Amino acid sequence: MAPKEKGKHQQDNQPLRVRTPRAPEILGSVVQRLGGSRMTVSCFDGKSRLCRIPGRLKKFLWVREGDIVLIKPWEFQADTKGDIVYKYNKNQVFWLKQKGYLKEISEFNEF
């Protein structure tokens, strides 16, 4: 066995914990980036929302087109706007598919 290299993170195939959507939260896929930390997200409830990344997450949450994200709809204009709360990596998306959270993902043909 090769010794561990300094500074390299060991990436497991199975995620330890995956954040699942709670009551008002919805899963979605980023369709288009609009600039200014805003993007169009196609949500799995059948609606398309204009979502933004809140200020406290702007530096830490890097989102690209095709990423699976967790959306929290606004209390006002909940059908058209929302905040991006969390971004899933590839292993987490695979886990969500296995557990049945992403049944509609075949329309996006990303994963």
HUZI-V725304 format. One record per residue. N is the residue number from 1. RES is the residue in one letter. D_FIRST is the distance of its C-alpha to the first C-alpha in Angstrom with 1 decimal. Layout:
# HUZI-V725304
<<N & RES & D_FIRST> <N & RES & D_FIRST>>
This chain:
# HUZI-V725304
<<1 & M & 0.0> <2 & A & 3.8> <3 & P & 6.4> <4 & K & 9.1> <5 & E & 11.9> <6 & K & 15.3> <7 & G & 17.7> <8 & K & 15.6> <9 & H & 16.3> <10 & Q & 14.2> <11 & Q & 16.5> <12 & D & 16.9> <13 & N & 19.0> <14 & Q & 21.3> <15 & P & 23.4> <16 & L & 24.2> <17 & R & 27.8> <18 & V & 30.0> <19 & R & 33.4> <20 & T & 36.0> <21 & P & 39.6> <22 & R & 42.1> <23 & A & 45.9> <24 & P & 47.0> <25 & E & 43.7> <26 & I & 43.1> <27 & L & 40.2> <28 & G & 40.8> <29 & S & 39.6> <30 & V & 40.4> <31 & V & 42.9> <32 & Q & 44.0> <33 & R & 43.5> <34 & L & 46.9> <35 & G & 46.1> <36 & G & 46.7> <37 & S & 43.9> <38 & R & 45.8> <39 & M & 44.8> <40 & T & 46.2> <41 & V & 44.2> <42 & S & 44.9> <43 & C & 44.6> <44 & F & 44.1> <45 & D & 47.5> <46 & G & 49.1> <47 & K & 50.1> <48 & S & 49.2> <49 & R & 48.9> <50 & L & 49.0> <51 & C & 46.2> <52 & R & 45.2> <53 & I & 42.4> <54 & P & 43.8> <55 & G & 44.0> <56 & R & 41.5> <57 & L & 38.8> <58 & K & 39.7> <59 & K & 37.1> <60 & F & 34.2> <61 & L & 34.8> <62 & W & 34.4> <63 & V & 35.8> <64 & R & 36.2> <65 & E & 38.2> <66 & G & 36.8> <67 & D & 34.8> <68 & I & 35.4> <69 & V & 36.9> <70 & L & 38.7> <71 & I & 42.4> <72 & K & 44.8> <73 & P & 48.4> <74 & W & 51.0> <75 & E & 53.8> <76 & F & 56.3> <77 & Q & 55.9> <78 & A & 53.0> <79 & D & 53.5> <80 & T & 53.0> <81 & K & 50.8> <82 & G & 47.8> <83 & D & 44.9> <84 & I & 41.2> <85 & V & 39.4> <86 & Y & 35.8> <87 & K & 33.6> <88 & Y & 31.1> <89 & N & 27.8> <90 & K & 26.7> <91 & N & 24.8> <92 & Q & 27.8> <93 & V & 30.2> <94 & F & 28.4> <95 & W & 28.7> <96 & L & 32.4> <97 & K & 33.1> <98 & Q & 31.8> <99 & K & 33.9> <100 & G & 37.0> <101 & Y & 37.6> <102 & L & 37.5> <103 & K & 39.7> <104 & E & 41.6> <105 & I & 38.6> <106 & S & 39.4> <107 & E & 42.3> <108 & F & 40.0> <109 & N & 37.7> <110 & E & 35.0> <111 & F & 32.2>>
